[in-house]
Amino acid sequence: MTDQLTKTTLSNGLQVLLKEIHTAPLISCWLWYRVGSRDEVPGRTGVSHWVEHMQFKGTPQFPASVLDKAISREGGVWNAFTYLDWTTYFETMPADKIDLSLRLEADRMVNSAFDPDEVASERTVVISEREGNENEPLFRLGEVVQAAAFRVHSYHHKVIGDLADLHAMSRDDLYNHYRTYYVPNNAVMAVAGDFETEAMLARIQELYGPIPAGADPARLARPEPDQRGEIRLSVEGPGETTYVQLAYRFPAATAPDFFPLTVLDSLMAGPSSLNMFGGGISNKTSRLYRALVEKELAVSVHGGAQATIDPYLYTITMTIHPQRKAEDALTALDDEIKRVQDEPVSPDEVARAVKQARALFAYGSESVTNQAFWMGYAEMFADYDWFLTYLEKLAEVTPADVQRVAQQYLRPQSRVVGTYIPTNTGEAS
């Protein structure tokens, strides 16, 4: 495997990152757009995710009926994701079939049809997805916690959008969003695998070079003001299980404190995977597991850190033990937070937390698909150097850093505490 990366920008603004990896006859191609729920205003929430759906409805050259069969017939896999800061599309194909992927993405950048009948049918699909999510207690709870944490910033709403907007948005709303953000100067193409750089770059230039640049999309600039005191809330809904979710302020991925907080997350709750393809690592050595799960206050506890453009949230989610009260689990959690704030963490414990975070990062970086993912993903909130220096930045974190960020960020005054209260306790749900 080589770490040699070629990074260039076409004259229309398309950023291209290429990395030759000749370990297997595979190539993974990712096309990233700098648009996500962060770019949405009330009335248009969920538009980025819905536009992603529409990209699978075909173009005159690649009708929907042939798209999926074409990729799978050539032995490829493909998918797409929309998140807070970005939307991405990928294909991982046998190396000699990658041209299909390159042609498809160049075509979708410009020629998606947004047929009114397809928009209507996809409205039903997206609304159904939203309603399915609402049956999940942690979606219900997470949505309310997120909305309470962001009164001003557009991280306020879930990626899937609000039901009122999904009912109200028009075909033109979707198409205008597509035309505004799906322009080469708002995109990053990342390709990793078994190819020769010169030939791959020439082909990308041939297919994407003629696509005209668009206007640089306007960005919402609505920084979230400081929170002035703890917010507590509860959500009621079906089920028999009580959940508690705490949301603390978490810095942007480019902030220096991101790394000590990543180590603190690993130490307290077990490491969070930043990569959607990363394997899991047991969190049974973490402090919160020992204090909550081993003592049967909670059935499970997990932390969640994200790499984002703007400051977002660090969440801790507890599934409360059926025989225990949420308040007891919260008290035990607060005791553990106070302990890490008041007592120096041993170098050995920090070393173990770093080692676990490093291991999870490595698991999520090894395949050709993962390599191509990271090349584009890191560019969404920082740049590829962020990925390349991630491990050394973790290794630089000291016990004093961990204690300092625990004191600074895990403050009750700047958190939201949400409790999911099941309404049919003791009955079949």
N, C-alpha and C positions, 0 to 999 in steps of 0.2 A: 504494500500500500504506500502511496506517496502522499505527502502533505503539500505538494506543490499546487498552488491555486493560481489560476489565471483570472484576473478581474478586470473587466473593461466596460465602457459605456458606449453604446451606439450613438450615432448622431441625433437620433430621435429621443434620446434620454433613457432608453432601456438599459438597465444594469445587467451585466452577464457575468456569472461566476461559474468557472469550469474547473473540475478536479478529476484528473485521470486516476482510476483505481482499477488495476488489471487483475484483480483476484478472482473474478468470475465474469462470464460473458453477459453482463447485465448493465443497463444504464437506467438511472432514475432521473427524471426531469420534473422540476417543480417550477411553477410560475406563480409568483406572489404579487398581490396587489396591496398597496398601502390604503386599505379601506376596511373598516369593521364597524362594530356598534358604536365605537368612539366618535364616528363621523355622522351620527344620526341625530336628528332633532325630533322633538315630540310631533306626532303626526306621521313620522316616517320610521319609527322604530321597527327593527326587523327587516328593513329593506335590503341590507347587505347580504343577509342569509338567504332571503328569497331570490335575489339576483343570482346567487351561487346556484340555487336549484334550477333557475332558468337556463343556466349555461349547459345543462344536460338535455335541453329540449331541442338542440340541433340548429344547424345552419343550412342554407341551400346546398352547400357542398357536402356536409356531414349531417344528414337528417337523423333525428333521434333514434329511429328504428335501426339504423346501421351502426351507431356509435358504440354501444356497449358490446355488440357482437364483434365489431372490428378489433377492439382492444383484447377481448378474451380469446378470440380466435388466434391472435398472434402470441398468446401465452403471457399477456401483460395483466397488471392490476392497476386500477386507477381509483381516485377518490378526490374529495375536496372538503375543505373545512373553512368555517368563518369564525372569527373570534373577536375580541375587543378591538384589536389594532390592525387586523389583517384578514384577507381572504386568500386561500391558496388552492391550487389544483396540481395534482401530480399523476404521473404514469411511471411505473417501473416495468421495463420491457426487456426481452432479449436484445442484446446489443445491436443485432442486424435489423431490428424492427423499429428502432427508436424514431425513425423519420416520420412515422405515423403520428407519434406524440407531438413532434415539433410542428407538423402541418396543422394538426387539430387545434393546438393552443393558439397558433397565429391566426387561424380562421375565427376561433371563438372570441378573440380579442376585439374583432371588428364586426363580425357578421351574424351574431346571435339574433334570432328572429323576433322573440317576444310576441309570438302569435297570441292574440287576445283569448282564444279558446284555451291555449296552453296556460296562460296566466290564470284564467278562471279555475282550471283544474288544479293548478299548483296552489292556488289560494286554499282550496279544500285540504290539500296535503299538509301545508304548513300550519293551518289552524288545527288540524287533527294532531299534528306533532306537539303543538303548544298545549292542547287539552290533555294529551297523554302525559306530558311533563307535569301538569297540574295534579295528576293523581299521585305523584311522588312527593312524600313529605319533605325531603331535603330540597327539592326544587321550590316548593312553596315557601319554606323557611328561608332558603338562600336568596330568593328574589326580594323578600321583604327586608332582609338584613342589608343587601346590596343597595336597595333604594334608600334606606335610612342613612347609610354611610355616605351616599353621594346625593346631596340636595341640588348641587349646581353642575358639577361635571357630568359629561355624557356617559361615563361608566355607570350611571344611575340605573340603566335598564338592562335586562337580559338580552343576549345576542339574538334570541328568537323573536324578540319584540313583544309589544303589548297587544292583547287581543283586539282592542278597539282599532289599532292601526292596521292590523292584518285584515280586518273586515273592510276598512275604508280606503286603503291604498289602491291607486289605479295602475293600469298598464303603463301609462306615461310616467308615473312616479318611478316605477322600476326601470324603465328604459332610460330615463334621464340620469338616474343614478349610475347605471351601466356606462353610459356615454361620458359621464363626468370623470369616473374613476378608472375605467378600463382603458387606459391610454399608456403607451410605452414608457413615458416619462414618470409614470406612477407605479412602475412594475419592476420586479427583479426576477430574472431567470437563473435558476441554479441547476446545473447538470453535473452528476457524478457518475463515474463508471468506466466501462471498457471502450474508450474512444481515443482518437488522436485529436489533440486540442485544436490544431490549425484547421483541420477539416470540419470539426464541429462548429467552430466559430464562423467559418465561411458559410456554412449552411444556415446558421442562425441569422447571420447578416443578410443572406439571400431572402429568407422568409419574413423576417421581422423588420429589416432595415427600411423597406418601403412604407411601413405603416406610419402615418404622420403623427407627430407629437400633438398632444392636446394642451389646453390651458392647464397650468398647475392648479390642482384642486384646492379650493379654500379650506382651511382647517378651523374647526371650532377651538376657541381659546377661552375656556371657562374654568380656571383653576378652582378646585374645591377649597373653601375657607377652612380654617382650623375648627375642629369640633370643640364645643365648650361644655364638656361633661358627658358622662356615660349615658348611652341610650339603651333602654331595656324595652323589649317588645315580646309579644307572644302571638302565635298563629295556631288556630285550631283546624283540625281536619281529620279525615278518616285514618283508621289504623289503630294499633295497640301500643306503639312504641313512642317514647318521648325522646326528642333530640334537643341538644343545645348547640348553637353555633355562635362562636365569638369571632368578631372581625376587628382586627387592629390595622392601623395605617401601615402600609409597606411602601418603601421608596421605589422609584423607577429603577429599571435594570441597570442603567448607567451610573447610578449613585454609588459612591464607595461603600456605603453601609449595606448595600444589597448582599455582599459576601459574608460579613459577620452574621447577618440575619439568616442567611442560608445555613450557616453552621448552627446557629441557635435553633432553627427549625429541626435540623437533624438530631440535635441533642434532646430537644423537648418532646418531639412527636414522631421522629423518624424522618428521613429525607423525603422531600417532595420531588417528583419527577417533572422537569420542565418540558420533557419531550413526550408527545402523545404516543410514541412507540416504545417508551422505556419499560424495562421489566420492573417488577416490584421488589422491594427489599423489606424484610420483616422489621417491624418497629418495636419488637419485644424488649429490646435493650433501652428503649427511650424512657426518659423520666416520667412522662405522662402515662405511658402504658403501665409502668410499675405502680404508679400512684393511684390510677383509676381502674384499670382492667384487672390487674392482679388482686386488688382489694375489693373487687366486685361492686364498685360504684358505677362503672360503665361497662358495656359489652365491647365497645371499641372506641378508639380515639385516633383522629388523623389531623395532620396539619396540611395546609395548602398555601404554597407560595407560587407566584406567577412572575414571569419576566414581561414587563409592560413599558410602554412609552412614558406614561405619566404615573405618578404614585397611585397604587391600587390597594389591595387588601391582603393581609395574612389572616387566614381563617383557621380556627381550631374547631372541629366538629366532634361532639361526643354522642354516642348512642347510649342512653341511660339504661342501667340495669333495671329489669322489670320490678324488682323488689325495693328499689332505692328511689330517693327523691332527687330531682334535678338540682336543687339547692345544695345538697350534700356533695354532689360531683363538682359543682362550680366552686364550692369552698375548697375542696381538695386541689382543684386546678389552680386556684389563686394562691394557695400555699406553695405550690411548686414554682409558680412564677416569682413569688416573693423570695423564695430560696435562691433562685438563680440571680436575682437582683442584689441580694444581700450578701451572699457567700461566694467567694471566688470559686470558679469552676476549675477542677484539676486539669493540668496539661494532658493527662492520659485520656480524660473524658472528651476533651476538645479534639484530641488526635483521633479518637474512635469516631466521633461525629463527622469529622472531615473525611475520614476513610470511607464511611458509609455514603456520604454525599458524592464523593469521587466515584465510588463503585456504581451508584445508580446512574451517574452522568455517563460513565463508560458503557454501561449496558445500552444506553440510549444513543450511542454514537457509532456502533460498530458496523452495521450493514451499509450497503451502498445507498439504500433508501434513506437511512438515518443520516448518512453523511451529506446527501443532497438536501435533506430537510434542514439540517443545522446551517448550511451555507446561506440559505435564504431567510430562515427564521431569525438568525442573529442580526441580519440587515434590517429587520422590521423594527427593532427597538434599539439597536446599537450598530455594530458592524461585525464582520467575521473575526476580527481580532478579539472581540469579546469572548467568542467561543474558544479561540486558540489559547487565550490566557486564563480561561476559567479555572483550571486546576491550580495554576500557580497562585491565583488570587485567593482561592480557598486555603491553600497551604500557608499563606501569610497571616491568617486570622489567629489572634492570640486569645488566651483566656480573658484578658482584660477587655478586649474588643467585644467578646460575647457578653460579658457582664454589662458593659456600657450600653450596648444596643438593647439589651433586656430592660434596662432602666429607662431608656429613652423612648422605646416604641411600645412596650407592653404595659402602657399606662391605662388604668381604668377610665380616666377622663376622656380618652380618645378612642374608646371602643364601642362597638354595638354588641349587645348580648341578646340573642333571639332564642326563644324556646318554642318547640313544636309540641302542642298539647293534643294527644289523640282523643277523639270524641267518642269512640266506641270501645273503650278499654274493657277487656274481658269478653267482648263479643267477636264473632268471626267477622273479619272485614270484607 
